[in-house]
Amino acid sequence: MIKLSIIIPTYNRNENLLRLLQILKKQITKEVEVIVVDDHSDNEVKFPKWFKYIRLNENSGGASIPRNAGLDNAKGEYIAFIDSDDTVKDNYIKTILDKTKEDWDYCYISWECSTHKIIIKDNPPNWNCCVWNCIYKRELIGNTRFNPELVIAEDYDFNKRVRKGKKANITEILYYYEQFSPDSLIKSGRKINDKYKKGE
């Protein structure tokens, strides 16, 4: 039985993706699947595929469609999202699996970048509406999907419809956000305007 599905959308990030997958491979268990969705990169992933690899037939120009493809193929009881140019800590998977022994519908994880450390003890800051700082119960997501028509704040829209029910928190930092890669697939699709920064 798959307990956790980790969905990683990527576009032209083979070097970063390989770094991330090397970190995850050391932590992988039979309860975990990793799904990489390639948004039709210029060069297909060539390194050994111990993970599930989905290559889209054409570039979608954003994060929504690759994430939706990952959700459509996920078998895990819980869902996590990681951006291919970010990294996670060595205990990322174990900490999440341990947390699934508790009763919750969605669980925030704490994170850091070169300029911030965000310890989420209750709710994240209003501007931190990304999906990678949260683990979701698959049944909570159900048939909900990311809106492919949104150019910005697709995470905000998804979370507004999904984050309901019983909440939990992991205050230990598990995720490292690479904030200085503005040309990436995910970062370009997640520019958050003033409306969302204000939490409106």
N, C-alpha and C positions, 0 to 999 in steps of 0.2 A: 504494500500500500504506500502510495506517495503522500507524504505529509506536507511537503513544501515545494511549490513551483517557483523558480526564480526566473523572471522574464527580463531579457536584456535586448532592447532595440539597438541597432548599430548602423552607422553609415560612414564608410571610409575611415574607420578607426581600428584597423587590424592590430596595430602595435599596442594601443591602449587596451583593446579587447583581450589580447593575449595576456597582458599583465594581469588584468582582472581575473581571467579564467584560471591562471596559475594559482592565484590566491584561493579561489573557490575550490579548485580540484583537491587541494590539501585538506579541505574541510568536508568534502562530499560524503554522504552516507546513502544507503539504499532507500532511505525515506525522502530523498531530495532529487529533484530534476532541475536541470538548467536548460532554458530555452533561449537560444540566440536567434533573433529575427533580423535578418540583413535587409535593409531597405534598398536593395539593388545597388550595392557599392560598386565602384569602378572595378575593383578587383575582389573576386570571391575569396572567402576565407579558405586558406590552404593548409593550415596546421591541423593535426589530428583532432577529429571531432568525437570526443567522449560525451559531448553534450548533444541535445537536439538542435539541429540547425535548419532554419527555414529561410529561404531566400525569396523575396518578393519578385514578381515578374517585371515590375517597373518601380521606379522611385516615386514614393508618395509625397515627398517634400515636407514631411513632418513626423511627429512621434506617434500620433493617434493610431494610424493603420498598423504599423508594426506591433504596437502594444496589443491592439485588438487581435491580431493574428496569434500572438502569444497566449492571450486569454482563451482563444478558441481551441488551442491545443493543450492547455494546462490540465493536468490530472490531480494536482495537489489539493489537499484540504485547505491549505493556506497559500496565499499569493504574495510574492514580493517583487518589486521592480528595482532594477539597478541600471543606471546609465552607463554606457560602454566606456566613457572617458573618466568615470569615477572609480574609486576603489573601496573596499570594505576591510574591516579588521579581521585578524586571523580567527577570531572566535565568533564571527558574524552568524554562521549557520547554527552552531551549537547553542548560542544564546537564544536565538529565535525558537529553535526546537524545544529548549527547556521551557520557554515562555508559553508554548502551546499547551503545556500541561495545565495551565490555568484557564479560566472561563472568560473569554472576551470575543468580541466581534471584529474589532480592529485595534491595532497596537502601534503607537508611535515609537520610533527609535531616535535616539539622540545622534548628533552628527557634528562634524567640524569641517572647516575649510581653512585657507591660509589667513583669513581675517576674523573668523568667528568660531566660537564653540557654542553650540545650541543644545543645552540640556533640557529635554522636554519632560517636565514633571507633571504637567496637566495638558494644556494645548500648545501647539507650536505658535510662533508669531504669525500674525495675519498674513504677512507676505510669504511665509514658508508653506505654500499650498501644493507642494510637489508630491508625487506618489511614492518616491523612493524613501521618504521618511516615515513610511507606514507599512505594516503588514496587515493583510486583509483576509478574513475568512472567505473562502470561495463562495459559499452559499450566500454571503452578504452581497457579493458582486452580482451573482446570478447572471442574467442576460444583459446587464448594464455594460456599455462599451464607451470608449472615448469617441467624442464627436470629431470625425475627420474633417469637418468644414472649418473648425476653429484653427486659426493661425497662432493665436496666443492664448495662454491660460487654459489649455485643454485639461491640465491637471486640476485646476480649480473647479471647472465644470464637472469633471468626473467625481471629485471628492464631495462636492455639494450634493450629488445624487446618491452617493454610496456610504459615506461615513455616518452611519446611524447604529444605534444599539449600544452595546456595552464596550467601553473604552478601557485600554490598558496602556502602560508606558514602560519603556526600557530606558532608564536614565544613563546607562553606560553608553559611551560613544562607540558606535559600530560602523559608521559610514563616513567616508571622506569625499566631500564634494569638490570637484575640480572646477573652480569658478572661472578660470581664465582660458576657456576654449570656446570663444564666441561663435566660431564657424561650424560647430558640431550640429548634428541633426537635432538633438534634444534641446540644447541650450537655445538655439535659434527659434525653436517652437515654444519656448517657455518664457519669453519676455513678458514680464508682468507689469501692466500699466498702473497708473495711479489709482484707478478704481479698485483693483484687487489689493494693492498695498494698504489701502484704507479699510479693507475688509468689507466693502459694500457688496 
